[in-house]
Amino acid sequence: MSEVRFYHLMRGSLEDVLPRMLDLTLERGKRAVVLLGSAERVEALNAHLWTYDPGSFLPHGSARDGHAARHPIWLTHLDENPNAASYLFVADGARSERVADYERVSEIFDGRDEAAVDDARTRWTAYKAAGHAMEYWQQGERGGWEKKA
């Protein structure tokens, strides 16, 4: 079974928190797939990850870049794992049927969007029923993460 972590955004956006999460993933020697809700969101995030910090380099790619196996971080709107990743990040209402194929799955959702919160609750229940190890983290007042469950 996978370790599934829910990250409840309260102050920042995906663009604010995901780069640090991906940095930590690479520091652990892991590869990641980032599953987003649309091809347009994939390309917007792809561009953002090249420019979010001029002093940083976060190696990543998407279908437009090709050569998935070469990229330690793969951005996609398809439920795929073409770079043999062990970590999956899911956001923007995307869903994966392959959760059990990953060591760790991070579901990131906007707590200011009631539909996203309801969807996260539904997914939490389904993952828990499937026997995955569950954690829930909520963004605090200062933007840091507080473990709630």
C-alpha positions as a Python dict, from the first residue, in 0.01 Angstrom:
ca = {
    (1, 'M'): (0, 0, 0),
    (2, 'S'): (102, 360, -54),
    (3, 'E'): (158, 639, 191),
    (4, 'V'): (-103, 902, 99),
    (5, 'R'): (-66, 1258, 224),
    (6, 'F'): (-329, 1527, 187),
    (7, 'Y'): (-207, 1889, 180),
    (8, 'H'): (-482, 2141, 253),
    (9, 'L'): (-382, 2480, 112),
    (10, 'M'): (-514, 2771, 317),
    (11, 'R'): (-284, 3059, 231),
    (12, 'G'): (-70, 2979, -71),
    (13, 'S'): (-120, 2828, -411),
    (14, 'L'): (8, 2513, -577),
    (15, 'E'): (271, 2728, -748),
    (16, 'D'): (388, 2848, -405),
    (17, 'V'): (424, 2508, -236),
    (18, 'L'): (497, 2253, -508),
    (19, 'P'): (853, 2365, -594),
    (20, 'R'): (972, 2304, -237),
    (21, 'M'): (797, 1966, -226),
    (22, 'L'): (966, 1867, -551),
    (23, 'D'): (1305, 1987, -422),
    (24, 'L'): (1262, 1761, -118),
    (25, 'T'): (1165, 1473, -345),
    (26, 'L'): (1488, 1510, -542),
    (27, 'E'): (1693, 1548, -222),
    (28, 'R'): (1557, 1207, -115),
    (29, 'G'): (1676, 1060, -444),
    (30, 'K'): (1321, 1002, -570),
    (31, 'R'): (1150, 1070, -902),
    (32, 'A'): (804, 1227, -929),
    (33, 'V'): (501, 1254, -1150),
    (34, 'V'): (287, 1566, -1110),
    (35, 'L'): (-68, 1493, -1227),
    (36, 'L'): (-274, 1802, -1310),
    (37, 'G'): (-627, 1862, -1435),
    (38, 'S'): (-551, 1977, -1791),
    (39, 'A'): (-281, 2010, -2056),
    (40, 'E'): (-301, 2388, -2018),
    (41, 'R'): (-225, 2365, -1644),
    (42, 'V'): (67, 2134, -1720),
    (43, 'E'): (223, 2388, -1955),
    (44, 'A'): (160, 2679, -1716),
    (45, 'L'): (325, 2492, -1429),
    (46, 'N'): (606, 2379, -1658),
    (47, 'A'): (685, 2744, -1735),
    (48, 'H'): (651, 2844, -1370),
    (49, 'L'): (899, 2581, -1250),
    (50, 'W'): (1167, 2725, -1481),
    (51, 'T'): (1123, 3078, -1346),
    (52, 'Y'): (996, 3056, -985),
    (53, 'D'): (1345, 3107, -838),
    (54, 'P'): (1627, 3250, -1053),
    (55, 'G'): (1885, 3094, -819),
    (56, 'S'): (1740, 2744, -838),
    (57, 'F'): (1724, 2463, -1091),
    (58, 'L'): (1444, 2209, -1073),
    (59, 'P'): (1486, 1953, -1354),
    (60, 'H'): (1148, 1862, -1503),
    (61, 'G'): (965, 1807, -1828),
    (62, 'S'): (631, 1740, -1993),
    (63, 'A'): (501, 1580, -2312),
    (64, 'R'): (599, 1892, -2505),
    (65, 'D'): (961, 1838, -2397),
    (66, 'G'): (961, 1465, -2469),
    (67, 'H'): (1208, 1207, -2336),
    (68, 'A'): (1004, 1130, -2022),
    (69, 'A'): (1246, 870, -1889),
    (70, 'R'): (1521, 1134, -1867),
    (71, 'H'): (1320, 1369, -1644),
    (72, 'P'): (1325, 1316, -1267),
    (73, 'I'): (1003, 1521, -1248),
    (74, 'W'): (732, 1463, -1509),
    (75, 'L'): (433, 1697, -1545),
    (76, 'T'): (122, 1549, -1706),
    (77, 'H'): (-255, 1555, -1724),
    (78, 'L'): (-264, 1181, -1805),
    (79, 'D'): (-265, 901, -1547),
    (80, 'E'): (78, 775, -1645),
    (81, 'N'): (422, 708, -1499),
    (82, 'P'): (662, 732, -1794),
    (83, 'N'): (966, 826, -1582),
    (84, 'A'): (940, 535, -1333),
    (85, 'A'): (857, 771, -1046),
    (86, 'S'): (795, 652, -692),
    (87, 'Y'): (622, 976, -581),
    (88, 'L'): (297, 1111, -725),
    (89, 'F'): (165, 1465, -672),
    (90, 'V'): (-201, 1518, -763),
    (91, 'A'): (-364, 1861, -790),
    (92, 'D'): (-622, 2067, -978),
    (93, 'G'): (-897, 1808, -951),
    (94, 'A'): (-697, 1536, -1128),
    (95, 'R'): (-744, 1174, -1024),
    (96, 'S'): (-522, 869, -1048),
    (97, 'E'): (-632, 508, -1061),
    (98, 'R'): (-269, 404, -1005),
    (99, 'V'): (-217, 523, -646),
    (100, 'A'): (-105, 178, -529),
    (101, 'D'): (180, 186, -784),
    (102, 'Y'): (357, 465, -594),
    (103, 'E'): (549, 470, -268),
    (104, 'R'): (403, 810, -176),
    (105, 'V'): (108, 1008, -310),
    (106, 'S'): (54, 1374, -222),
    (107, 'E'): (-292, 1514, -285),
    (108, 'I'): (-279, 1896, -284),
    (109, 'F'): (-607, 2084, -269),
    (110, 'D'): (-728, 2442, -217),
    (111, 'G'): (-909, 2477, 115),
    (112, 'R'): (-1075, 2796, -6),
    (113, 'D'): (-1267, 2599, -272),
    (114, 'E'): (-1556, 2406, -114),
    (115, 'A'): (-1587, 2171, -411),
    (116, 'A'): (-1216, 2085, -382),
    (117, 'V'): (-1257, 2020, -9),
    (118, 'D'): (-1557, 1792, -68),
    (119, 'D'): (-1366, 1605, -338),
    (120, 'A'): (-1067, 1563, -103),
    (121, 'R'): (-1294, 1417, 165),
    (122, 'T'): (-1431, 1165, -85),
    (123, 'R'): (-1081, 1064, -196),
    (124, 'W'): (-960, 1040, 168),
    (125, 'T'): (-1242, 796, 245),
    (126, 'A'): (-1169, 584, -63),
    (127, 'Y'): (-792, 570, 1),
    (128, 'K'): (-843, 482, 366),
    (129, 'A'): (-1091, 205, 276),
    (130, 'A'): (-832, 67, 31),
    (131, 'G'): (-583, 33, 319),
    (132, 'H'): (-336, 309, 235),
    (133, 'A'): (-139, 477, 517),
    (134, 'M'): (-294, 822, 556),
    (135, 'E'): (-169, 1165, 672),
    (136, 'Y'): (-340, 1502, 663),
    (137, 'W'): (-147, 1831, 666),
    (138, 'Q'): (-302, 2176, 679),
    (139, 'Q'): (-131, 2501, 594),
    (140, 'G'): (-100, 2725, 900),
    (141, 'E'): (-123, 3101, 942),
    (142, 'R'): (241, 3151, 844),
    (143, 'G'): (226, 2914, 548),
    (144, 'G'): (399, 2618, 717),
    (145, 'W'): (244, 2273, 739),
    (146, 'E'): (74, 2139, 1052),
    (147, 'K'): (5, 1766, 1077),
    (148, 'K'): (-362, 1720, 1172),
    (149, 'A'): (-406, 1345, 1122),
}
